[in-house]
Amino acid sequence: MKLKKNPKKDLNLKRGMYFVIGLLLVLLLIYIALEWKSIDNNGGYDIGYMLTSSDLLS
């Protein structure tokens, strides 16, 4: 019985290239995740401002 596999369709020939493409995609996703900037929206209040007792009395 003859084998019916087509050697041109063998995915193992390009296995190294697929591995490198996968590594590049993962590294790109990690880079984007680490460089992602978020803007803190605290409703317009300055939470860094500290009230003192003299501010409360005036």
Secondary structure as GFF3:
##gff-version 3
##sequence-region A 1 58
A	DSSP	three_ten_helix	7	9	.	.	.	ID=ss1
A	DSSP	three_ten_helix	11	14	.	.	.	ID=ss2
A	DSSP	alpha_helix	15	35	.	.	.	ID=ss3
A	DSSP	alpha_helix	53	57	.	.	.	ID=ss4
###
